[in-house]
Amino acid sequence: MNFYVMTLFPELIETVARESILGRAENNGAIHVETVNFRDDSHDKHHHVDDYP
């Protein structure tokens, strides 16, 4: 089973996923957790992802 987590803080999610029950499930091959960083698809030079108020 594949899980994709869209977040601004992929390192945080990956750390928590490795050190929890999710990490054991991933090591056993039951699941796969992948993080997607919103900033990677930003088009401006500062990688803003917030919208204007």
Buried (B, 14 or more C-beta within 10 A) or exposed (E): EEEEBEEEEBEEBBEEBEEEEBBEBBEEEEBEBEBEBBEEEEEEEEEEEEEEE
